[in-house]
Amino acid sequence: MHEVRIGIIGGGLMGREIAAGFARWCALTDVTVRPVLTAVADLNPAALNWFEGIPSCTLRTTDYHELINHPNVDVVYAAVPHNLHEQVYCDTLAAGKDLLAEKPFGLDLAAARNILEAVRRSGRFVRCSSEMPFFPGAQRAVEYARSGALGRVLEVVSGFHHSSDLDPHKAANWKRLSAVCGAGGVLNDLGMHACHVPLRLGWRPERVFAQLQKGYPRRPDGRGGQAECDTWDNALLHCWTQIGGEAVPLRMEMKRLAPGATNTWFLEILGTDGGVRFSTAEPKTLWQFERQKEQWWKRTELGFGTPFKVVTGGIFEPGFPDVIQQMWAAYLMERAGQLEGRFGCATPEEAVASHEIFAAALQSHSTGSVVAVAG
Ligand SMILES: NC(=O)c1ccc[n+]([C@@H]2O[C@H](COP(=O)([O-])OP(=O)(O)OC[C@H]3O[C@@H](n4cnc5c(N)ncnc54)[C@H](O)[C@@H]3O)[C@@H](O)[C@H]2O)c1
């Protein structure tokens, strides 16, 4: 097994999740590459303490420059607030390291394009994090869409919902501040998740009409005071795309105010002959539509049919930590030239395309008009 040494910048929610995914790498049975966490950088020394439990992670630093310049790091995973993406990603590439970048790949479209230029200049292997399409149900939906069974595609819905902003007492964090999260707000936060599969299927939105909504303007700041929260919380993007030479409605939904939803990613594709639905709210369930003399929605209980094989029993159900691990397997195997037709991580070009959609959506909302998507 070939070892790849990983350094994590940002040891918060996602930094720890990824480190935990590496720690159970032995679950994977058909990969030739193994990530070894060698370094972590976080401004907050308390965040670094958790990494003391990982023996291979010998460099724990508050200065990410030390990590990117360390010879014991081959690949950097960066999970920092959005206003730092451009600087941290470009510095990582300039230091000669490969990168799995967190979404949204920069604060806005200009930042994403600058990062893409840096990627091309550097020649490094770079992908953008988006793990939900690695759910077995999502993989089956993609295969189904590619099979031709849909007939003429009538409409597509792709979205990501959660509801944690419904609670007015929840303390604000940087994701609720435009200066740090970006003017896109929820578009930056959840948008890549909704864009990844449509973009991968070649269903790029050409025009968009967007409806954006804000949440509570103030929240507790966690220190006894109040923080101003100015980001968009919900976004509905009504788009036109081209599929099979026809204009097709494509709706993307990103919500932090979705009653009842925790972390729900979903995809529905309807055609004249067939259809498919998958939601992580029912992680084992795939719905497929069939039209013959009668019409049916067939419900299949899926097992653990992940792109990369695992020791986990085939009848068991997958979850978030599993798809994080699958995404990393895809990143490392593609980097090693061994993806072999399996679903790959979001590319830098797809990440920029998602920002082109967000920029058009922001313009559409502010002008109340339909806006052409650049690119
Ligand atoms: N793929 C997903 O499902 C998913 C889920 C959540 C968040 N994210 C993305 O991951 C990224 C991080 O989000 P999070 O939820 O982990 O945030 P977080 O706030 O939990 O963690 C961010 C960490 O970065 C550290 N940090 C800030 N400035 C730094 C600097 N200059 N150098 C080093 N460390 C620094 C903070 O101290 C913090 O520990 C964001 O881009 C976010 O959009 C992705």
Ligand as a Chemical Component Dictionary entry (heavy atoms), coordinates in Angstrom:
data_LIG
# 
_chem_comp.id                   LIG 
_chem_comp.type                 NON-POLYMER 
_chem_comp.pdbx_formal_charge   0 
_chem_comp.three_letter_code    LIG 
# 
loop_
_chem_comp_atom.comp_id 
_chem_comp_atom.atom_id 
_chem_comp_atom.alt_atom_id 
_chem_comp_atom.type_symbol 
_chem_comp_atom.charge 
_chem_comp_atom.model_Cartn_x 
_chem_comp_atom.model_Cartn_y 
_chem_comp_atom.model_Cartn_z 
_chem_comp_atom.pdbx_ordinal 
LIG N1  N1  N 0  -17.898 19.068 2.772  1  
LIG C1  C1  C 0  -18.768 19.298 3.735  2  
LIG O1  O1  O 0  -19.742 18.569 3.934  3  
LIG C2  C2  C 0  -18.545 20.454 4.653  4  
LIG C3  C3  C 0  -19.248 20.562 5.854  5  
LIG C4  C4  C 0  -18.987 21.652 6.695  6  
LIG C5  C5  C 0  -18.069 22.620 6.297  7  
LIG N2  N2  N 1  -17.419 22.493 5.103  8  
LIG C6  C6  C 0  -16.423 23.496 4.657  9  
LIG O2  O2  O 0  -15.225 23.265 5.398  10 
LIG C7  C7  C 0  -14.577 24.507 5.650  11 
LIG C8  C8  C 0  -14.411 24.660 7.154  12 
LIG O3  O3  O 0  -15.676 24.547 7.773  13 
LIG P1  P1  P 0  -15.828 23.968 9.256  14 
LIG O4  O4  O 0  -17.287 23.720 9.434  15 
LIG O5  O5  O -1 -14.863 22.853 9.474  16 
LIG O6  O6  O 0  -15.413 25.255 10.080 17 
LIG P2  P2  P 0  -14.901 25.348 11.597 18 
LIG O7  O7  O 0  -15.146 26.761 12.010 19 
LIG O8  O8  O 0  -15.472 24.237 12.424 20 
LIG O9  O9  O 0  -13.325 25.079 11.471 21 
LIG C9  C9  C 0  -12.469 26.002 10.836 22 
LIG C10 C10 C 0  -11.139 25.949 11.555 23 
LIG O10 O10 O 0  -10.216 26.774 10.846 24 
LIG C11 C11 C 0  -9.372  27.372 11.842 25 
LIG N3  N3  N 0  -8.701  28.531 11.273 26 
LIG C12 C12 C 0  -9.180  29.775 11.078 27 
LIG N4  N4  N 0  -8.222  30.560 10.542 28 
LIG C13 C13 C 0  -7.109  29.781 10.380 29 
LIG C14 C14 C 0  -5.800  30.004 9.871  30 
LIG N5  N5  N 0  -5.420  31.205 9.403  31 
LIG N6  N6  N 0  -4.930  28.977 9.894  32 
LIG C15 C15 C 0  -5.290  27.758 10.350 33 
LIG N7  N7  N 0  -6.512  27.495 10.843 34 
LIG C16 C16 C 0  -7.417  28.488 10.843 35 
LIG C17 C17 C 0  -10.339 27.715 12.976 36 
LIG O11 O11 O 0  -9.663  27.938 14.183 37 
LIG C18 C18 C 0  -11.221 26.474 13.001 38 
LIG O12 O12 O 0  -10.738 25.491 13.899 39 
LIG C19 C19 C 0  -15.429 25.576 4.994  40 
LIG O13 O13 O 0  -14.940 25.829 3.711  41 
LIG C20 C20 C 0  -16.804 24.941 4.920  42 
LIG O14 O14 O 0  -17.626 25.442 3.881  43 
LIG C21 C21 C 0  -17.630 21.423 4.304  44 
# 
loop_
_chem_comp_bond.comp_id 
_chem_comp_bond.atom_id_1 
_chem_comp_bond.atom_id_2 
_chem_comp_bond.value_order 
_chem_comp_bond.pdbx_ordinal 
LIG N1  C1  SING 1  
LIG C1  O1  DOUB 2  
LIG C1  C2  SING 3  
LIG C2  C3  SING 4  
LIG C2  C21 DOUB 5  
LIG C3  C4  DOUB 6  
LIG C4  C5  SING 7  
LIG C5  N2  DOUB 8  
LIG N2  C6  SING 9  
LIG N2  C21 SING 10 
LIG C6  O2  SING 11 
LIG C6  C20 SING 12 
LIG O2  C7  SING 13 
LIG C7  C8  SING 14 
LIG C7  C19 SING 15 
LIG C8  O3  SING 16 
LIG O3  P1  SING 17 
LIG P1  O4  DOUB 18 
LIG P1  O5  SING 19 
LIG P1  O6  SING 20 
LIG O6  P2  SING 21 
LIG P2  O7  DOUB 22 
LIG P2  O8  SING 23 
LIG P2  O9  SING 24 
LIG O9  C9  SING 25 
LIG C9  C10 SING 26 
LIG C10 O10 SING 27 
LIG C10 C18 SING 28 
LIG O10 C11 SING 29 
LIG C11 N3  SING 30 
LIG C11 C17 SING 31 
LIG N3  C12 SING 32 
LIG N3  C16 SING 33 
LIG C12 N4  DOUB 34 
LIG N4  C13 SING 35 
LIG C13 C14 SING 36 
LIG C13 C16 DOUB 37 
LIG C14 N5  SING 38 
LIG C14 N6  DOUB 39 
LIG N6  C15 SING 40 
LIG C15 N7  DOUB 41 
LIG N7  C16 SING 42 
LIG C17 O11 SING 43 
LIG C17 C18 SING 44 
LIG C18 O12 SING 45 
LIG C19 O13 SING 46 
LIG C19 C20 SING 47 
LIG C20 O14 SING 48 
# 
